[in-house]
Amino acid sequence: MGLVIAGCSKQTEKVPPSGKPVVYTVNYPLAYFAERIAGSKVEVVFPHMEGDPAFWEPTPEQIAEFQDADLILLNGASYAKWVLKVSLPQARLVDTSTAFKDRLIVIDGAATHSHGPGGAHAHGDIAFTTWLDPHLALQQAVAIRDAFSKHWQMDAADFQALEKELLEFDAQLETAFGEFEDQPLLGSHPIYQYLTRRYNLNMESVHWEPDEAPDAEMWSELNDILGAHPAKLMLWEAEPLADTKAKLEEKGVQSMVFDPCGNRPVAGDFISVMNANIHNLE
């Protein structure tokens, strides 16, 4: 597919009303890390969007806003494929997963399915929820810190506080998942690959949405999985439908929310959502 080129970016930097440098991000975790690292020195913008930011398609006006940003933070790992279809200023792109590109997880046999505002999509041939491994999340934060430090004066204490929280989060998850040992687990969606690898989980995933009732074929597929992988717990991105939850319980499978927090939460922030995930595990 050829590149779809959006309108050319202005050569002169756009100065926001605040007078601060402007940084755009493609997902909420990167925005949160950037806000923590920069404090009030930088205006961090994560555009409002419905659904999963990984499959978001910006309007021409939104593309122009990205083009005018002082820096654009990318997740890498095949995340936000729209960035490959438009003309963005290469010198201002920061791929936060570059340092661990040799540790990205390749997905075999990725399936295409449809849900939410993003419509039909495939989860690609590379797993992209990198930040669910706190060690990789920390490397992404380091990439942001280093990119910011090249342009603006940063307070080291701000990064150190974030680093401390991510490492504490990792230790808590290690303890929580340690209780499961080799217990078979289910993922409602193929988004937990980095979590699975980091904590050595025994997980199989389906393609279920929390707000959609699984059809007969999906239940049949689950029965086949349970025959060889007798899981008693399924991790969900969000609270599933009551009927779905009840039917799973009839099969001896409990449901638990482990929110990847790719989009900005309605309440709280990245750390509070991750703390809620840990609480759900305990």
Buried (B, 14 or more C-beta within 10 A) or exposed (E): EEEEEBEEBEEEEEEBEEEBBBBBBBBBBBBBBBBBBBEEBBBBBBBEBEBBBBBBBBEEEBBBBBBBBBBBBBBBBBBBBBBEBBBBBEEBBBBBBEBBEEBBBEBEEBEEEEBEEBEEBEBBEBBBBBBBBBBBBBBBBBBBBBBBEEEBEBEEEBBEEBBEBBEEBBEBBEEBBEEBEEBBBBBBBBBBBBBBBBBEBEBBBBBBBBEBEBEEEBBEBBEEBBEEBEBBBBBBBEBBBEEBBEBBEEBEBEBBBBBBBBBBBEEEBBBEBBBBBBEBBE
